[in-house]
């Protein structure tokens, strides 16, 4: 009876010791600390194909959590609800956004977080939500799809425009316009030739008038240096003559006998002799 009791005690001791060793190993491997996590919601309006539960959540390339649950919104099946669990030390602000991302050529899909920096206040749960909601931005594939769709639509519009432009009526109008342009070009070419002829005739006339202009310049210089000074001298002489005649006229009016007797000699001044 004593032997059976001893085996039971030994077995219980071994089991307890094994469990203690496993717990110790787990404790040591976790860095002697327990990480606390906070839950957030992400509403995605695009396909989350490739994203699974336990997929990685990265913040600026750093692993900060995992995806805990993926489900459709019962109110709108076009919306996918993602429940993510992040390290409590991760600072999630009102400027934080989530984007569905593919890693390189491996094709591994994960959720990438980044902060736009426009509002650094902590993100809190809104009224009616159990967890804070992180807004999303379109993934690269969605942006490419939108861009390609727009390009396709623009090409379709351009093709329709060319199709309507190149119908029979417009082609006839374009042909008539080209004919009119050809006529105008021909007329302008003839006008250009006539204008060139006029210019050539004008240059020839200028060459003919050039000696006359030179002679006119020479005549003007001669008038300026010779004729005009003589005219000025003549005018001055005539002015003096007119003054003398005016004096004579005044004397005749005062004493008409001056013509016969002449003017009396002026009296002698002091010290003068005849």
VEXMISE-776067 format. One record per residue (C-alpha): chain; residue number from 1; x, z, y. Coordinates in steps of 0.5 Angstrom, whole numbers, plus 2048, in hexadecimal, padded with zeros to 3 digits. Layout:
% residues N
('A',NUM,(X,Z,Y))
...
//
This chain:
% residues 274
('A',1,(800,800,800))
('A',2,(806,802,805))
('A',3,(809,7FB,803))
('A',4,(803,7F7,805))
('A',5,(802,7FB,80C))
('A',6,(80A,7F9,80E))
('A',7,(809,7F2,80C))
('A',8,(803,7F2,811))
('A',9,(807,7F5,817))
('A',10,(80D,7F1,816))
('A',11,(808,7EA,816))
('A',12,(805,7ED,81C))
('A',13,(80B,7EE,81F))
('A',14,(80E,7E7,81E))
('A',15,(808,7E4,820))
('A',16,(808,7E8,827))
('A',17,(80F,7E7,828))
('A',18,(80E,7DF,827))
('A',19,(809,7DF,82C))
('A',20,(80D,7E3,831))
('A',21,(813,7DE,830))
('A',22,(80E,7D8,831))
('A',23,(80C,7DB,837))
('A',24,(813,7DD,83A))
('A',25,(815,7D5,839))
('A',26,(80F,7D3,83C))
('A',27,(810,7D8,842))
('A',28,(818,7D6,843))
('A',29,(816,7CE,842))
('A',30,(811,7CF,848))
('A',31,(816,7D2,84D))
('A',32,(814,7D9,84C))
('A',33,(80E,7D7,851))
('A',34,(807,7D4,850))
('A',35,(805,7CE,855))
('A',36,(7FE,7CF,858))
('A',37,(7FA,7C9,859))
('A',38,(7F4,7C7,85E))
('A',39,(7EF,7C2,85D))
('A',40,(7ED,7BC,861))
('A',41,(7E8,7B6,861))
('A',42,(7EA,7AE,862))
('A',43,(7E4,7A9,862))
('A',44,(7E6,7A2,861))
('A',45,(7E2,79C,862))
('A',46,(7E7,798,85E))
('A',47,(7E8,797,856))
('A',48,(7ED,79D,854))
('A',49,(7EF,799,84D))
('A',50,(7F5,79B,84A))
('A',51,(7F4,7A2,84D))
('A',52,(7F3,7A8,848))
('A',53,(7F2,7AF,848))
('A',54,(7F9,7B3,849))
('A',55,(7FB,7AD,84D))
('A',56,(801,7AF,852))
('A',57,(7FF,7B0,859))
('A',58,(805,7AF,85E))
('A',59,(806,7B1,865))
('A',60,(80B,7AC,868))
('A',61,(80E,7AB,861))
('A',62,(80E,7B3,85F))
('A',63,(80A,7B5,859))
('A',64,(805,7BA,85C))
('A',65,(7FF,7BA,857))
('A',66,(7FB,7B6,852))
('A',67,(7F4,7B3,851))
('A',68,(7F0,7B8,84E))
('A',69,(7E9,7B4,84D))
('A',70,(7E7,7AD,84E))
('A',71,(7DF,7AB,84F))
('A',72,(7DA,7A7,853))
('A',73,(7D6,7A9,858))
('A',74,(7CF,7AA,856))
('A',75,(7CC,7A9,85D))
('A',76,(7D0,7A2,85D))
('A',77,(7D3,79F,857))
('A',78,(7D8,79B,85B))
('A',79,(7DC,7A1,85D))
('A',80,(7E1,7A4,858))
('A',81,(7E2,7AC,859))
('A',82,(7E9,7AF,858))
('A',83,(7EA,7B6,857))
('A',84,(7F1,7B7,858))
('A',85,(7F5,7BE,858))
('A',86,(7FB,7BF,85C))
('A',87,(801,7C4,85D))
('A',88,(7FE,7C9,862))
('A',89,(805,7C9,866))
('A',90,(803,7C1,868))
('A',91,(801,7C1,86F))
('A',92,(7FA,7BC,86F))
('A',93,(7F8,7BB,876))
('A',94,(7F2,7B7,879))
('A',95,(7F7,7B1,87A))
('A',96,(7F9,7B1,872))
('A',97,(7F6,7AB,86F))
('A',98,(7F6,7A9,867))
('A',99,(7F8,7A2,865))
('A',100,(7F7,79F,85E))
('A',101,(7FE,79C,85C))
('A',102,(802,799,856))
('A',103,(809,79B,855))
('A',104,(80E,795,855))
('A',105,(80E,790,84F))
('A',106,(80C,795,84A))
('A',107,(804,795,84C))
('A',108,(803,79C,84C))
('A',109,(7FE,79E,851))
('A',110,(7FE,7A5,855))
('A',111,(7FB,7A8,85B))
('A',112,(7FF,7A8,861))
('A',113,(7FE,7AC,867))
('A',114,(801,7AC,86E))
('A',115,(800,7AF,875))
('A',116,(7FF,7AA,87B))
('A',117,(801,7AF,880))
('A',118,(7FA,7AF,884))
('A',119,(7F8,7B6,883))
('A',120,(7FC,7BB,880))
('A',121,(7F7,7C0,87F))
('A',122,(7F5,7C3,878))
('A',123,(7F0,7BF,874))
('A',124,(7EA,7C3,872))
('A',125,(7E4,7C2,86E))
('A',126,(7DE,7BF,872))
('A',127,(7D7,7C2,872))
('A',128,(7D4,7C0,86B))
('A',129,(7DA,7BF,868))
('A',130,(7DD,7C3,862))
('A',131,(7E5,7C1,864))
('A',132,(7E8,7BE,86A))
('A',133,(7E7,7B6,86A))
('A',134,(7EE,7B2,86B))
('A',135,(7EC,7AB,86E))
('A',136,(7EE,7A5,86B))
('A',137,(7F2,79E,86D))
('A',138,(7F1,798,86A))
('A',139,(7F7,796,864))
('A',140,(7FC,791,865))
('A',141,(7F8,78C,860))
('A',142,(7F1,78E,864))
('A',143,(7F5,78C,86A))
('A',144,(7F7,785,867))
('A',145,(7F1,784,864))
('A',146,(7ED,784,86B))
('A',147,(7F3,780,86E))
('A',148,(7F2,77B,869))
('A',149,(7EB,77B,86A))
('A',150,(7EB,77A,871))
('A',151,(7F0,774,870))
('A',152,(7EC,771,86B))
('A',153,(7E6,771,870))
('A',154,(7EA,76E,876))
('A',155,(7EC,769,871))
('A',156,(7E5,767,86F))
('A',157,(7E3,767,877))
('A',158,(7E9,763,878))
('A',159,(7E7,75E,873))
('A',160,(7E0,75E,875))
('A',161,(7E2,75C,87C))
('A',162,(7E6,757,87A))
('A',163,(7E1,754,875))
('A',164,(7DC,754,87B))
('A',165,(7E1,751,880))
('A',166,(7E3,74B,87B))
('A',167,(7DC,749,87A))
('A',168,(7DA,741,87B))
('A',169,(7D8,742,882))
('A',170,(7DE,746,885))
('A',171,(7E2,741,882))
('A',172,(7DF,73C,885))
('A',173,(7E0,740,88C))
('A',174,(7E7,741,88B))
('A',175,(7E8,73A,889))
('A',176,(7E5,738,890))
('A',177,(7E9,73D,893))
('A',178,(7EF,73B,891))
('A',179,(7ED,733,893))
('A',180,(7EC,736,89A))
('A',181,(7F3,73A,89A))
('A',182,(7F6,733,898))
('A',183,(7F3,72F,89D))
('A',184,(7F4,735,8A3))
('A',185,(7FC,735,8A0))
('A',186,(7FC,72D,8A1))
('A',187,(7F9,72E,8A8))
('A',188,(7FE,733,8AA))
('A',189,(804,72F,8A7))
('A',190,(802,729,8AC))
('A',191,(801,72E,8B1))
('A',192,(808,731,8B0))
('A',193,(80B,72A,8B0))
('A',194,(807,728,8B7))
('A',195,(809,72F,8BA))
('A',196,(811,72D,8B8))
('A',197,(810,726,8BB))
('A',198,(80E,72A,8C2))
('A',199,(813,72F,8C1))
('A',200,(818,729,8C0))
('A',201,(815,725,8C6))
('A',202,(816,72B,8CB))
('A',203,(81D,72C,8C9))
('A',204,(81E,725,8CB))
('A',205,(81B,726,8D1))
('A',206,(81F,72C,8D3))
('A',207,(825,728,8D2))
('A',208,(823,723,8D6))
('A',209,(821,728,8DC))
('A',210,(827,72C,8DB))
('A',211,(82C,727,8E0))
('A',212,(826,727,8E5))
('A',213,(826,72F,8E5))
('A',214,(82D,72F,8E5))
('A',215,(82D,72B,8EB))
('A',216,(828,72F,8EE))
('A',217,(82C,735,8EE))
('A',218,(832,732,8F1))
('A',219,(82D,72F,8F7))
('A',220,(82B,737,8F8))
('A',221,(832,739,8F8))
('A',222,(834,734,8FD))
('A',223,(82D,736,901))
('A',224,(82F,73D,901))
('A',225,(837,73C,903))
('A',226,(836,737,908))
('A',227,(830,735,90B))
('A',228,(82C,73B,90B))
('A',229,(832,73E,910))
('A',230,(832,738,914))
('A',231,(82A,739,915))
('A',232,(82B,740,917))
('A',233,(830,73F,91C))
('A',234,(82C,739,91F))
('A',235,(826,73E,91F))
('A',236,(82A,743,923))
('A',237,(82C,73E,928))
('A',238,(825,73C,929))
('A',239,(823,743,92A))
('A',240,(829,744,930))
('A',241,(826,73E,933))
('A',242,(81F,740,933))
('A',243,(821,747,936))
('A',244,(825,743,93C))
('A',245,(81F,73E,93D))
('A',246,(81B,744,93E))
('A',247,(81F,747,943))
('A',248,(81F,741,947))
('A',249,(818,740,947))
('A',250,(817,747,949))
('A',251,(81C,746,94F))
('A',252,(818,73F,951))
('A',253,(811,743,951))
('A',254,(814,748,956))
('A',255,(818,743,95A))
('A',256,(817,73C,959))
('A',257,(81C,73A,95F))
('A',258,(822,73C,959))
('A',259,(821,735,957))
('A',260,(824,732,95E))
('A',261,(828,738,960))
('A',262,(82A,73B,95A))
('A',263,(82B,743,959))
('A',264,(82E,747,95F))
('A',265,(835,74A,95D))
('A',266,(835,751,95A))
('A',267,(838,756,960))
('A',268,(83F,758,95F))
('A',269,(840,75E,95C))
('A',270,(845,763,95E))
('A',271,(84C,761,95F))
('A',272,(84A,759,95D))
('A',273,(84C,753,962))
('A',274,(84A,74C,962))
//
